[in-house]
């Protein structure tokens, strides 16, 4: 738990049963999966400069 989790992120949980919206959500998932592609480690490996920049940003993230 950190500052961002407690004060900036507000997730909602809902329960739906026997409503038409469930079908729309399912169709959205299916469309998203069709447009997606699987990535491997080589696809997402960052270079040295990018890794360094991400490390600096991770240090500063709790301040915001």
PDBQT receptor file of N, H, CA, C and O in Angstrom, charges set to zero:
ATOM      1  N   UNK A   1       0.842  -1.174   0.000  1.00  0.00    +0.000 N 
ATOM      2  CA  UNK A   1       0.000   0.000   0.000  1.00  0.00    +0.000 C 
ATOM      3  C   UNK A   1       0.895   1.248   0.000  1.00  0.00    +0.000 C 
ATOM      4  O   UNK A   1       1.855   1.351   0.764  1.00  0.00    +0.000 OA
ATOM      5  N   UNK A   2       0.552   2.165  -0.862  1.00  0.00    +0.000 N 
ATOM      6  H   UNK A   2      -0.228   2.081  -1.482  1.00  0.00    +0.000 HD
ATOM      7  CA  UNK A   2       1.295   3.415  -0.910  1.00  0.00    +0.000 C 
ATOM      8  C   UNK A   2       0.322   4.579  -1.091  1.00  0.00    +0.000 C 
ATOM      9  O   UNK A   2      -0.892   4.384  -1.152  1.00  0.00    +0.000 OA
ATOM     10  N   UNK A   3       0.858   5.760  -1.174  1.00  0.00    +0.000 N 
ATOM     11  H   UNK A   3       1.844   5.919  -1.125  1.00  0.00    +0.000 HD
ATOM     12  CA  UNK A   3       0.051   6.977  -1.290  1.00  0.00    +0.000 C 
ATOM     13  C   UNK A   3      -0.906   6.899  -2.479  1.00  0.00    +0.000 C 
ATOM     14  O   UNK A   3      -2.087   7.230  -2.367  1.00  0.00    +0.000 OA
ATOM     15  N   UNK A   4      -0.370   6.452  -3.625  1.00  0.00    +0.000 N 
ATOM     16  H   UNK A   4       0.589   6.183  -3.715  1.00  0.00    +0.000 HD
ATOM     17  CA  UNK A   4      -1.185   6.421  -4.830  1.00  0.00    +0.000 C 
ATOM     18  C   UNK A   4      -2.336   5.441  -4.692  1.00  0.00    +0.000 C 
ATOM     19  O   UNK A   4      -3.448   5.719  -5.140  1.00  0.00    +0.000 OA
ATOM     20  N   UNK A   5      -2.075   4.290  -4.071  1.00  0.00    +0.000 N 
ATOM     21  H   UNK A   5      -1.172   4.064  -3.707  1.00  0.00    +0.000 HD
ATOM     22  CA  UNK A   5      -3.132   3.295  -3.900  1.00  0.00    +0.000 C 
ATOM     23  C   UNK A   5      -4.229   3.799  -2.978  1.00  0.00    +0.000 C 
ATOM     24  O   UNK A   5      -5.410   3.551  -3.218  1.00  0.00    +0.000 OA
ATOM     25  N   UNK A   6      -3.844   4.497  -1.936  1.00  0.00    +0.000 N 
ATOM     26  H   UNK A   6      -2.884   4.698  -1.741  1.00  0.00    +0.000 HD
ATOM     27  CA  UNK A   6      -4.823   4.933  -0.946  1.00  0.00    +0.000 C 
ATOM     28  C   UNK A   6      -5.602   6.175  -1.359  1.00  0.00    +0.000 C 
ATOM     29  O   UNK A   6      -6.772   6.311  -0.999  1.00  0.00    +0.000 OA
ATOM     30  N   UNK A   7      -4.983   7.078  -2.101  1.00  0.00    +0.000 N 
ATOM     31  H   UNK A   7      -4.033   6.967  -2.393  1.00  0.00    +0.000 HD
ATOM     32  CA  UNK A   7      -5.617   8.365  -2.352  1.00  0.00    +0.000 C 
ATOM     33  C   UNK A   7      -5.928   8.670  -3.818  1.00  0.00    +0.000 C 
ATOM     34  O   UNK A   7      -6.784   9.511  -4.092  1.00  0.00    +0.000 OA
ATOM     35  N   UNK A   8      -5.269   8.022  -4.753  1.00  0.00    +0.000 N 
ATOM     36  H   UNK A   8      -4.574   7.338  -4.531  1.00  0.00    +0.000 HD
ATOM     37  CA  UNK A   8      -5.452   8.397  -6.145  1.00  0.00    +0.000 C 
ATOM     38  C   UNK A   8      -6.179   7.349  -6.988  1.00  0.00    +0.000 C 
ATOM     39  O   UNK A   8      -6.775   7.692  -8.008  1.00  0.00    +0.000 OA
ATOM     40  N   UNK A   9      -6.141   6.091  -6.586  1.00  0.00    +0.000 N 
ATOM     41  H   UNK A   9      -5.657   5.812  -5.757  1.00  0.00    +0.000 HD
ATOM     42  CA  UNK A   9      -6.771   5.032  -7.367  1.00  0.00    +0.000 C 
ATOM     43  C   UNK A   9      -8.071   4.606  -6.696  1.00  0.00    +0.000 C 
ATOM     44  O   UNK A   9      -8.082   4.178  -5.542  1.00  0.00    +0.000 OA
ATOM     45  N   UNK A  10      -9.143   4.728  -7.427  1.00  0.00    +0.000 N 
ATOM     46  H   UNK A  10      -9.134   5.075  -8.365  1.00  0.00    +0.000 HD
ATOM     47  CA  UNK A  10     -10.448   4.356  -6.892  1.00  0.00    +0.000 C 
ATOM     48  C   UNK A  10     -11.060   3.296  -7.799  1.00  0.00    +0.000 C 
ATOM     49  O   UNK A  10     -11.646   3.618  -8.833  1.00  0.00    +0.000 OA
ATOM     50  N   UNK A  11     -10.924   2.042  -7.411  1.00  0.00    +0.000 N 
ATOM     51  H   UNK A  11     -10.449   1.781  -6.571  1.00  0.00    +0.000 HD
ATOM     52  CA  UNK A  11     -11.519   0.961  -8.168  1.00  0.00    +0.000 C 
ATOM     53  C   UNK A  11     -12.919   0.691  -7.630  1.00  0.00    +0.000 C 
ATOM     54  O   UNK A  11     -13.199   0.894  -6.448  1.00  0.00    +0.000 OA
ATOM     55  N   UNK A  12     -13.782   0.233  -8.516  1.00  0.00    +0.000 N 
ATOM     56  H   UNK A  12     -13.555   0.068  -9.476  1.00  0.00    +0.000 HD
ATOM     57  CA  UNK A  12     -15.151  -0.074  -8.127  1.00  0.00    +0.000 C 
ATOM     58  C   UNK A  12     -15.444  -1.534  -8.420  1.00  0.00    +0.000 C 
ATOM     59  O   UNK A  12     -15.027  -2.062  -9.451  1.00  0.00    +0.000 OA
ATOM     60  N   UNK A  13     -16.138  -2.167  -7.542  1.00  0.00    +0.000 N 
ATOM     61  H   UNK A  13     -16.477  -1.738  -6.705  1.00  0.00    +0.000 HD
ATOM     62  CA  UNK A  13     -16.608  -3.521  -7.764  1.00  0.00    +0.000 C 
ATOM     63  C   UNK A  13     -18.112  -3.501  -7.933  1.00  0.00    +0.000 C 
ATOM     64  O   UNK A  13     -18.823  -2.858  -7.161  1.00  0.00    +0.000 OA
ATOM     65  N   UNK A  14     -18.597  -4.205  -8.942  1.00  0.00    +0.000 N 
ATOM     66  H   UNK A  14     -18.019  -4.728  -9.569  1.00  0.00    +0.000 HD
ATOM     67  CA  UNK A  14     -20.033  -4.249  -9.153  1.00  0.00    +0.000 C 
ATOM     68  C   UNK A  14     -20.465  -5.695  -9.370  1.00  0.00    +0.000 C 
ATOM     69  O   UNK A  14     -19.658  -6.544  -9.748  1.00  0.00    +0.000 OA
ATOM     70  N   UNK A  15     -21.712  -5.958  -9.134  1.00  0.00    +0.000 N 
ATOM     71  H   UNK A  15     -22.367  -5.268  -8.827  1.00  0.00    +0.000 HD
ATOM     72  CA  UNK A  15     -22.288  -7.279  -9.358  1.00  0.00    +0.000 C 
ATOM     73  C   UNK A  15     -23.431  -7.120 -10.351  1.00  0.00    +0.000 C 
ATOM     74  O   UNK A  15     -24.350  -6.330 -10.137  1.00  0.00    +0.000 OA
ATOM     75  N   UNK A  16     -23.362  -7.884 -11.444  1.00  0.00    +0.000 N 
ATOM     76  H   UNK A  16     -22.616  -8.527 -11.617  1.00  0.00    +0.000 HD
ATOM     77  CA  UNK A  16     -24.420  -7.833 -12.449  1.00  0.00    +0.000 C 
ATOM     78  C   UNK A  16     -24.920  -9.249 -12.706  1.00  0.00    +0.000 C 
ATOM     79  O   UNK A  16     -24.136 -10.190 -12.829  1.00  0.00    +0.000 OA
ATOM     80  N   UNK A  17     -26.217  -9.377 -12.781  1.00  0.00    +0.000 N 
ATOM     81  H   UNK A  17     -26.854  -8.612 -12.681  1.00  0.00    +0.000 HD
ATOM     82  CA  UNK A  17     -26.816 -10.672 -13.061  1.00  0.00    +0.000 C 
ATOM     83  C   UNK A  17     -28.050 -10.452 -13.921  1.00  0.00    +0.000 C 
ATOM     84  O   UNK A  17     -28.905  -9.621 -13.617  1.00  0.00    +0.000 OA
ATOM     85  N   UNK A  18     -28.119 -11.221 -15.006  1.00  0.00    +0.000 N 
ATOM     86  H   UNK A  18     -27.425 -11.896 -15.253  1.00  0.00    +0.000 HD
ATOM     87  CA  UNK A  18     -29.269 -11.167 -15.913  1.00  0.00    +0.000 C 
ATOM     88  C   UNK A  18     -29.529  -9.764 -16.481  1.00  0.00    +0.000 C 
ATOM     89  O   UNK A  18     -30.662  -9.284 -16.494  1.00  0.00    +0.000 OA
ATOM     90  N   UNK A  19     -28.450  -9.122 -16.950  1.00  0.00    +0.000 N 
ATOM     91  H   UNK A  19     -27.529  -9.512 -16.940  1.00  0.00    +0.000 HD
ATOM     92  CA  UNK A  19     -28.585  -7.824 -17.607  1.00  0.00    +0.000 C 
ATOM     93  C   UNK A  19     -27.915  -7.897 -18.978  1.00  0.00    +0.000 C 
ATOM     94  O   UNK A  19     -26.981  -8.675 -19.173  1.00  0.00    +0.000 OA
ATOM     95  N   UNK A  20     -28.379  -7.104 -19.910  1.00  0.00    +0.000 N 
ATOM     96  H   UNK A  20     -29.137  -6.471 -19.753  1.00  0.00    +0.000 HD
ATOM     97  CA  UNK A  20     -27.843  -7.120 -21.278  1.00  0.00    +0.000 C 
ATOM     98  C   UNK A  20     -26.413  -6.611 -21.353  1.00  0.00    +0.000 C 
ATOM     99  O   UNK A  20     -25.677  -6.973 -22.271  1.00  0.00    +0.000 OA
ATOM    100  N   UNK A  21     -26.015  -5.791 -20.417  1.00  0.00    +0.000 N 
ATOM    101  H   UNK A  21     -26.613  -5.497 -19.671  1.00  0.00    +0.000 HD
ATOM    102  CA  UNK A  21     -24.675  -5.204 -20.447  1.00  0.00    +0.000 C 
ATOM    103  C   UNK A  21     -23.584  -6.281 -20.384  1.00  0.00    +0.000 C 
ATOM    104  O   UNK A  21     -22.483  -6.073 -20.894  1.00  0.00    +0.000 OA
ATOM    105  N   UNK A  22     -23.876  -7.407 -19.774  1.00  0.00    +0.000 N 
ATOM    106  H   UNK A  22     -24.771  -7.576 -19.359  1.00  0.00    +0.000 HD
ATOM    107  CA  UNK A  22     -22.901  -8.499 -19.684  1.00  0.00    +0.000 C 
ATOM    108  C   UNK A  22     -22.498  -8.954 -21.082  1.00  0.00    +0.000 C 
ATOM    109  O   UNK A  22     -21.322  -9.219 -21.328  1.00  0.00    +0.000 OA
ATOM    110  N   UNK A  23     -23.457  -9.048 -21.998  1.00  0.00    +0.000 N 
ATOM    111  H   UNK A  23     -24.413  -8.833 -21.797  1.00  0.00    +0.000 HD
ATOM    112  CA  UNK A  23     -23.142  -9.434 -23.376  1.00  0.00    +0.000 C 
ATOM    113  C   UNK A  23     -22.255  -8.397 -24.055  1.00  0.00    +0.000 C 
ATOM    114  O   UNK A  23     -21.348  -8.757 -24.805  1.00  0.00    +0.000 OA
ATOM    115  N   UNK A  24     -22.504  -7.120 -23.802  1.00  0.00    +0.000 N 
ATOM    116  H   UNK A  24     -23.241  -6.827 -23.192  1.00  0.00    +0.000 HD
ATOM    117  CA  UNK A  24     -21.667  -6.060 -24.386  1.00  0.00    +0.000 C 
ATOM    118  C   UNK A  24     -20.233  -6.140 -23.865  1.00  0.00    +0.000 C 
ATOM    119  O   UNK A  24     -19.282  -5.949 -24.623  1.00  0.00    +0.000 OA
ATOM    120  N   UNK A  25     -20.082  -6.421 -22.580  1.00  0.00    +0.000 N 
ATOM    121  H   UNK A  25     -20.855  -6.575 -21.965  1.00  0.00    +0.000 HD
ATOM    122  CA  UNK A  25     -18.748  -6.551 -21.988  1.00  0.00    +0.000 C 
ATOM    123  C   UNK A  25     -18.024  -7.740 -22.604  1.00  0.00    +0.000 C 
ATOM    124  O   UNK A  25     -16.843  -7.645 -22.935  1.00  0.00    +0.000 OA
ATOM    125  N   UNK A  26     -18.721  -8.852 -22.758  1.00  0.00    +0.000 N 
ATOM    126  H   UNK A  26     -19.681  -8.929 -22.489  1.00  0.00    +0.000 HD
ATOM    127  CA  UNK A  26     -18.126 -10.048 -23.359  1.00  0.00    +0.000 C 
ATOM    128  C   UNK A  26     -17.668  -9.758 -24.795  1.00  0.00    +0.000 C 
ATOM    129  O   UNK A  26     -16.566 -10.145 -25.184  1.00  0.00    +0.000 OA
ATOM    130  N   UNK A  27     -18.509  -9.079 -25.577  1.00  0.00    +0.000 N 
ATOM    131  H   UNK A  27     -19.404  -8.764 -25.261  1.00  0.00    +0.000 HD
ATOM    132  CA  UNK A  27     -18.142  -8.736 -26.956  1.00  0.00    +0.000 C 
ATOM    133  C   UNK A  27     -16.915  -7.818 -26.986  1.00  0.00    +0.000 C 
ATOM    134  O   UNK A  27     -16.056  -7.949 -27.859  1.00  0.00    +0.000 OA
ATOM    135  N   UNK A  28     -16.840  -6.897 -26.036  1.00  0.00    +0.000 N 
ATOM    136  H   UNK A  28     -17.537  -6.790 -25.327  1.00  0.00    +0.000 HD
ATOM    137  CA  UNK A  28     -15.686  -6.004 -25.961  1.00  0.00    +0.000 C 
ATOM    138  C   UNK A  28     -14.405  -6.793 -25.675  1.00  0.00    +0.000 C 
ATOM    139  O   UNK A  28     -13.364  -6.531 -26.277  1.00  0.00    +0.000 OA
ATOM    140  N   UNK A  29     -14.487  -7.760 -24.753  1.00  0.00    +0.000 N 
ATOM    141  H   UNK A  29     -15.332  -7.972 -24.264  1.00  0.00    +0.000 HD
ATOM    142  CA  UNK A  29     -13.324  -8.612 -24.483  1.00  0.00    +0.000 C 
ATOM    143  C   UNK A  29     -12.901  -9.376 -25.726  1.00  0.00    +0.000 C 
ATOM    144  O   UNK A  29     -11.712  -9.433 -26.041  1.00  0.00    +0.000 OA
ATOM    145  N   UNK A  30     -13.850  -9.960 -26.434  1.00  0.00    +0.000 N 
ATOM    146  H   UNK A  30     -14.816  -9.914 -26.178  1.00  0.00    +0.000 HD
ATOM    147  CA  UNK A  30     -13.541 -10.725 -27.635  1.00  0.00    +0.000 C 
ATOM    148  C   UNK A  30     -12.873  -9.848 -28.691  1.00  0.00    +0.000 C 
ATOM    149  O   UNK A  30     -11.905 -10.273 -29.323  1.00  0.00    +0.000 OA
ATOM    150  N   UNK A  31     -13.368  -8.652 -28.886  1.00  0.00    +0.000 N 
ATOM    151  H   UNK A  31     -14.154  -8.307 -28.373  1.00  0.00    +0.000 HD
ATOM    152  CA  UNK A  31     -12.772  -7.728 -29.860  1.00  0.00    +0.000 C 
ATOM    153  C   UNK A  31     -11.360  -7.347 -29.447  1.00  0.00    +0.000 C 
ATOM    154  O   UNK A  31     -10.454  -7.296 -30.278  1.00  0.00    +0.000 OA
ATOM    155  N   UNK A  32     -11.180  -7.083 -28.168  1.00  0.00    +0.000 N 
ATOM    156  H   UNK A  32     -11.916  -7.125 -27.493  1.00  0.00    +0.000 HD
ATOM    157  CA  UNK A  32      -9.856  -6.719 -27.663  1.00  0.00    +0.000 C 
ATOM    158  C   UNK A  32      -8.865  -7.858 -27.859  1.00  0.00    +0.000 C 
ATOM    159  O   UNK A  32      -7.727  -7.621 -28.267  1.00  0.00    +0.000 OA
ATOM    160  N   UNK A  33      -9.275  -9.084 -27.575  1.00  0.00    +0.000 N 
ATOM    161  H   UNK A  33     -10.199  -9.276 -27.244  1.00  0.00    +0.000 HD
ATOM    162  CA  UNK A  33      -8.380 -10.230 -27.739  1.00  0.00    +0.000 C 
ATOM    163  C   UNK A  33      -8.019 -10.456 -29.202  1.00  0.00    +0.000 C 
ATOM    164  O   UNK A  33      -6.895 -10.862 -29.498  1.00  0.00    +0.000 OA
ATOM    165  N   UNK A  34      -8.938 -10.205 -30.115  1.00  0.00    +0.000 N 
ATOM    166  H   UNK A  34      -9.851  -9.875 -29.875  1.00  0.00    +0.000 HD
ATOM    167  CA  UNK A  34      -8.639 -10.371 -31.545  1.00  0.00    +0.000 C 
ATOM    168  C   UNK A  34      -7.611  -9.351 -32.008  1.00  0.00    +0.000 C 
ATOM    169  O   UNK A  34      -6.784  -9.646 -32.870  1.00  0.00    +0.000 OA
ATOM    170  N   UNK A  35      -7.661  -8.160 -31.440  1.00  0.00    +0.000 N 
ATOM    171  H   UNK A  35      -8.332  -7.921 -30.739  1.00  0.00    +0.000 HD
ATOM    172  CA  UNK A  35      -6.737  -7.088 -31.839  1.00  0.00    +0.000 C 
ATOM    173  C   UNK A  35      -5.409  -7.140 -31.089  1.00  0.00    +0.000 C 
ATOM    174  O   UNK A  35      -4.515  -6.340 -31.367  1.00  0.00    +0.000 OA
ATOM    175  N   UNK A  36      -5.268  -8.059 -30.154  1.00  0.00    +0.000 N 
ATOM    176  H   UNK A  36      -5.995  -8.709 -29.929  1.00  0.00    +0.000 HD
ATOM    177  CA  UNK A  36      -4.065  -8.144 -29.320  1.00  0.00    +0.000 C 
ATOM    178  C   UNK A  36      -3.043  -9.083 -29.933  1.00  0.00    +0.000 C 
ATOM    179  O   UNK A  36      -3.356  -9.889 -30.809  1.00  0.00    +0.000 OA
ATOM    180  N   UNK A  37      -1.823  -8.961 -29.457  1.00  0.00    +0.000 N 
ATOM    181  H   UNK A  37      -1.569  -8.306 -28.745  1.00  0.00    +0.000 HD
ATOM    182  CA  UNK A  37      -0.774  -9.889 -29.865  1.00  0.00    +0.000 C 
ATOM    183  C   UNK A  37       0.076 -10.244 -28.655  1.00  0.00    +0.000 C 
ATOM    184  O   UNK A  37       0.234  -9.445 -27.732  1.00  0.00    +0.000 OA
ATOM    185  N   UNK A  38       0.616 -11.443 -28.672  1.00  0.00    +0.000 N 
ATOM    186  H   UNK A  38       0.488 -12.092 -29.422  1.00  0.00    +0.000 HD
ATOM    187  CA  UNK A  38       1.431 -11.914 -27.561  1.00  0.00    +0.000 C 
ATOM    188  C   UNK A  38       2.842 -11.345 -27.690  1.00  0.00    +0.000 C 
ATOM    189  O   UNK A  38       3.429 -11.356 -28.773  1.00  0.00    +0.000 OA
ATOM    190  N   UNK A  39       3.376 -10.852 -26.584  1.00  0.00    +0.000 N 
ATOM    191  H   UNK A  39       2.900 -10.843 -25.705  1.00  0.00    +0.000 HD
ATOM    192  CA  UNK A  39       4.733 -10.308 -26.550  1.00  0.00    +0.000 C 
ATOM    193  C   UNK A  39       5.637 -11.254 -25.783  1.00  0.00    +0.000 C 
ATOM    194  O   UNK A  39       5.198 -11.941 -24.861  1.00  0.00    +0.000 OA
ATOM    195  N   UNK A  40       6.892 -11.285 -26.168  1.00  0.00    +0.000 N 
ATOM    196  H   UNK A  40       7.249 -10.727 -26.917  1.00  0.00    +0.000 HD
ATOM    197  CA  UNK A  40       7.862 -12.070 -25.409  1.00  0.00    +0.000 C 
ATOM    198  C   UNK A  40       8.884 -11.119 -24.775  1.00  0.00    +0.000 C 
ATOM    199  O   UNK A  40       8.807  -9.904 -24.957  1.00  0.00    +0.000 OA
ATOM    200  N   UNK A  41       9.828 -11.676 -24.040  1.00  0.00    +0.000 N 
ATOM    201  H   UNK A  41       9.891 -12.662 -23.893  1.00  0.00    +0.000 HD
ATOM    202  CA  UNK A  41      10.815 -10.842 -23.339  1.00  0.00    +0.000 C 
ATOM    203  C   UNK A  41      11.616  -9.958 -24.291  1.00  0.00    +0.000 C 
ATOM    204  O   UNK A  41      11.949  -8.822 -23.954  1.00  0.00    +0.000 OA
ATOM    205  N   UNK A  42      11.922 -10.473 -25.467  1.00  0.00    +0.000 N 
ATOM    206  H   UNK A  42      11.651 -11.396 -25.741  1.00  0.00    +0.000 HD
ATOM    207  CA  UNK A  42      12.710  -9.705 -26.426  1.00  0.00    +0.000 C 
ATOM    208  C   UNK A  42      11.942  -8.471 -26.914  1.00  0.00    +0.000 C 
ATOM    209  O   UNK A  42      12.540  -7.429 -27.180  1.00  0.00    +0.000 OA
ATOM    210  N   UNK A  43      10.632  -8.592 -27.029  1.00  0.00    +0.000 N 
ATOM    211  H   UNK A  43      10.145  -9.438 -26.813  1.00  0.00    +0.000 HD
ATOM    212  CA  UNK A  43       9.816  -7.477 -27.507  1.00  0.00    +0.000 C 
ATOM    213  C   UNK A  43       9.760  -6.322 -26.521  1.00  0.00    +0.000 C 
ATOM    214  O   UNK A  43       9.623  -5.168 -26.929  1.00  0.00    +0.000 OA
ATOM    215  N   UNK A  44       9.862  -6.609 -25.249  1.00  0.00    +0.000 N 
ATOM    216  H   UNK A  44       9.973  -7.546 -24.917  1.00  0.00    +0.000 HD
ATOM    217  CA  UNK A  44       9.676  -5.565 -24.236  1.00  0.00    +0.000 C 
ATOM    218  C   UNK A  44      10.962  -5.163 -23.519  1.00  0.00    +0.000 C 
ATOM    219  O   UNK A  44      10.924  -4.347 -22.598  1.00  0.00    +0.000 OA
ATOM    220  N   UNK A  45      12.080  -5.715 -23.922  1.00  0.00    +0.000 N 
ATOM    221  H   UNK A  45      12.110  -6.378 -24.670  1.00  0.00    +0.000 HD
ATOM    222  CA  UNK A  45      13.344  -5.391 -23.271  1.00  0.00    +0.000 C 
ATOM    223  C   UNK A  45      13.737  -3.944 -23.577  1.00  0.00    +0.000 C 
ATOM    224  O   UNK A  45      13.770  -3.526 -24.734  1.00  0.00    +0.000 OA
ATOM    225  N   UNK A  46      14.028  -3.204 -22.534  1.00  0.00    +0.000 N 
ATOM    226  H   UNK A  46      14.001  -3.543 -21.593  1.00  0.00    +0.000 HD
ATOM    227  CA  UNK A  46      14.394  -1.796 -22.683  1.00  0.00    +0.000 C 
ATOM    228  C   UNK A  46      15.916  -1.655 -22.753  1.00  0.00    +0.000 C 
ATOM    229  O   UNK A  46      16.655  -2.478 -22.213  1.00  0.00    +0.000 OA
ATOM    230  N   UNK A  47      16.361  -0.608 -23.420  1.00  0.00    +0.000 N 
ATOM    231  H   UNK A  47      15.761   0.060 -23.859  1.00  0.00    +0.000 HD
ATOM    232  CA  UNK A  47      17.780  -0.314 -23.486  1.00  0.00    +0.000 C 
ATOM    233  C   UNK A  47      18.266   0.297 -22.177  1.00  0.00    +0.000 C 
ATOM    234  O   UNK A  47      17.473   0.555 -21.271  1.00  0.00    +0.000 OA
ATOM    235  N   UNK A  48      19.565   0.525 -22.084  1.00  0.00    +0.000 N 
ATOM    236  H   UNK A  48      20.209   0.315 -22.820  1.00  0.00    +0.000 HD
ATOM    237  CA  UNK A  48      20.165   1.041 -20.860  1.00  0.00    +0.000 C 
ATOM    238  C   UNK A  48      19.604   2.410 -20.477  1.00  0.00    +0.000 C 
ATOM    239  O   UNK A  48      19.244   2.630 -19.321  1.00  0.00    +0.000 OA
ATOM    240  N   UNK A  49      19.528   3.317 -21.427  1.00  0.00    +0.000 N 
ATOM    241  H   UNK A  49      19.820   3.138 -22.367  1.00  0.00    +0.000 HD
ATOM    242  CA  UNK A  49      19.052   4.678 -21.137  1.00  0.00    +0.000 C 
ATOM    243  C   UNK A  49      17.605   4.635 -20.663  1.00  0.00    +0.000 C 
ATOM    244  O   UNK A  49      17.248   5.300 -19.690  1.00  0.00    +0.000 OA
ATOM    245  N   UNK A  50      16.781   3.863 -21.339  1.00  0.00    +0.000 N 
ATOM    246  H   UNK A  50      17.071   3.323 -22.129  1.00  0.00    +0.000 HD
ATOM    247  CA  UNK A  50      15.377   3.767 -20.938  1.00  0.00    +0.000 C 
ATOM    248  C   UNK A  50      15.255   3.144 -19.549  1.00  0.00    +0.000 C 
ATOM    249  O   UNK A  50      14.451   3.603 -18.738  1.00  0.00    +0.000 OA
ATOM    250  N   UNK A  51      16.034   2.112 -19.267  1.00  0.00    +0.000 N 
ATOM    251  H   UNK A  51      16.687   1.739 -19.927  1.00  0.00    +0.000 HD
ATOM    252  CA  UNK A  51      16.002   1.477 -17.947  1.00  0.00    +0.000 C 
ATOM    253  C   UNK A  51      16.431   2.454 -16.858  1.00  0.00    +0.000 C 
ATOM    254  O   UNK A  51      15.846   2.482 -15.775  1.00  0.00    +0.000 OA
ATOM    255  N   UNK A  52      17.447   3.246 -17.147  1.00  0.00    +0.000 N 
ATOM    256  H   UNK A  52      17.923   3.223 -18.027  1.00  0.00    +0.000 HD
ATOM    257  CA  UNK A  52      17.913   4.245 -16.189  1.00  0.00    +0.000 C 
ATOM    258  C   UNK A  52      16.827   5.296 -15.944  1.00  0.00    +0.000 C 
ATOM    259  O   UNK A  52      16.563   5.662 -14.799  1.00  0.00    +0.000 OA
ATOM    260  N   UNK A  53      16.208   5.774 -17.004  1.00  0.00    +0.000 N 
ATOM    261  H   UNK A  53      16.422   5.477 -17.935  1.00  0.00    +0.000 HD
ATOM    262  CA  UNK A  53      15.142   6.764 -16.880  1.00  0.00    +0.000 C 
ATOM    263  C   UNK A  53      13.964   6.207 -16.071  1.00  0.00    +0.000 C 
ATOM    264  O   UNK A  53      13.403   6.912 -15.232  1.00  0.00    +0.000 OA
ATOM    265  N   UNK A  54      13.588   4.950 -16.318  1.00  0.00    +0.000 N 
ATOM    266  H   UNK A  54      14.043   4.377 -16.999  1.00  0.00    +0.000 HD
ATOM    267  CA  UNK A  54      12.497   4.326 -15.566  1.00  0.00    +0.000 C 
ATOM    268  C   UNK A  54      12.845   4.197 -14.087  1.00  0.00    +0.000 C 
ATOM    269  O   UNK A  54      11.975   4.360 -13.232  1.00  0.00    +0.000 OA
ATOM    270  N   UNK A  55      14.096   3.909 -13.781  1.00  0.00    +0.000 N 
ATOM    271  H   UNK A  55      14.803   3.776 -14.476  1.00  0.00    +0.000 HD
ATOM    272  CA  UNK A  55      14.517   3.804 -12.386  1.00  0.00    +0.000 C 
ATOM    273  C   UNK A  55      14.395   5.151 -11.679  1.00  0.00    +0.000 C 
ATOM    274  O   UNK A  55      13.956   5.217 -10.530  1.00  0.00    +0.000 OA
ATOM    275  N   UNK A  56      14.782   6.223 -12.366  1.00  0.00    +0.000 N 
ATOM    276  H   UNK A  56      15.138   6.170 -13.299  1.00  0.00    +0.000 HD
ATOM    277  CA  UNK A  56      14.659   7.563 -11.795  1.00  0.00    +0.000 C 
ATOM    278  C   UNK A  56      13.188   7.898 -11.559  1.00  0.00    +0.000 C 
ATOM    279  O   UNK A  56      12.837   8.433 -10.506  1.00  0.00    +0.000 OA
ATOM    280  N   UNK A  57      12.339   7.595 -12.511  1.00  0.00    +0.000 N 
ATOM    281  H   UNK A  57      12.624   7.161 -13.366  1.00  0.00    +0.000 HD
ATOM    282  CA  UNK A  57      10.916   7.879 -12.372  1.00  0.00    +0.000 C 
ATOM    283  C   UNK A  57      10.285   7.060 -11.240  1.00  0.00    +0.000 C 
ATOM    284  O   UNK A  57       9.410   7.558 -10.532  1.00  0.00    +0.000 OA
ATOM    285  N   UNK A  58      10.721   5.811 -11.066  1.00  0.00    +0.000 N 
ATOM    286  H   UNK A  58      11.432   5.406 -11.641  1.00  0.00    +0.000 HD
ATOM    287  CA  UNK A  58      10.215   4.986  -9.965  1.00  0.00    +0.000 C 
ATOM    288  C   UNK A  58      10.552   5.598  -8.612  1.00  0.00    +0.000 C 
ATOM    289  O   UNK A  58       9.760   5.515  -7.673  1.00  0.00    +0.000 OA
ATOM    290  N   UNK A  59      11.731   6.216  -8.512  1.00  0.00    +0.000 N 
ATOM    291  H   UNK A  59      12.375   6.284  -9.275  1.00  0.00    +0.000 HD
ATOM    292  CA  UNK A  59      12.106   6.878  -7.262  1.00  0.00    +0.000 C 
ATOM    293  C   UNK A  59      11.227   8.086  -6.987  1.00  0.00    +0.000 C 
ATOM    294  O   UNK A  59      10.905   8.372  -5.834  1.00  0.00    +0.000 OA
ATOM    295  N   UNK A  60      10.839   8.795  -8.034  1.00  0.00    +0.000 N 
ATOM    296  H   UNK A  60      11.101   8.562  -8.971  1.00  0.00    +0.000 HD
ATOM    297  CA  UNK A  60      10.059  10.013  -7.863  1.00  0.00    +0.000 C 
ATOM    298  C   UNK A  60       8.548   9.758  -7.774  1.00  0.00    +0.000 C 
ATOM    299  O   UNK A  60       7.813  10.615  -7.285  1.00  0.00    +0.000 OA
ATOM    300  N   UNK A  61       8.083   8.614  -8.230  1.00  0.00    +0.000 N 
ATOM    301  H   UNK A  61       8.680   7.917  -8.628  1.00  0.00    +0.000 HD
ATOM    302  CA  UNK A  61       6.646   8.333  -8.294  1.00  0.00    +0.000 C 
ATOM    303  C   UNK A  61       5.914   8.508  -6.976  1.00  0.00    +0.000 C 
ATOM    304  O   UNK A  61       4.812   9.056  -6.985  1.00  0.00    +0.000 OA
ATOM    305  N   UNK A  62       6.459   8.076  -5.835  1.00  0.00    +0.000 N 
ATOM    306  H   UNK A  62       7.355   7.631  -5.827  1.00  0.00    +0.000 HD
ATOM    307  CA  UNK A  62       5.710   8.241  -4.580  1.00  0.00    +0.000 C 
ATOM    308  C   UNK A  62       5.464   9.702  -4.200  1.00  0.00    +0.000 C 
ATOM    309  O   UNK A  62       4.592   9.977  -3.376  1.00  0.00    +0.000 OA
ATOM    310  N   UNK A  63       6.198  10.627  -4.773  1.00  0.00    +0.000 N 
ATOM    311  H   UNK A  63       6.906  10.403  -5.443  1.00  0.00    +0.000 HD
ATOM    312  CA  UNK A  63       6.021  12.035  -4.456  1.00  0.00    +0.000 C 
ATOM    313  C   UNK A  63       4.787  12.634  -5.120  1.00  0.00    +0.000 C 
ATOM    314  O   UNK A  63       4.310  13.695  -4.717  1.00  0.00    +0.000 OA
ATOM    315  N   UNK A  64       4.278  11.951  -6.135  1.00  0.00    +0.000 N 
ATOM    316  H   UNK A  64       4.666  11.089  -6.462  1.00  0.00    +0.000 HD
ATOM    317  CA  UNK A  64       3.136  12.499  -6.875  1.00  0.00    +0.000 C 
ATOM    318  C   UNK A  64       1.938  11.713  -6.570  1.00  0.00    +0.000 C 
ATOM    319  O   UNK A  64       0.860  12.004  -7.088  1.00  0.00    +0.000 OA
TER     320      UNK A  64
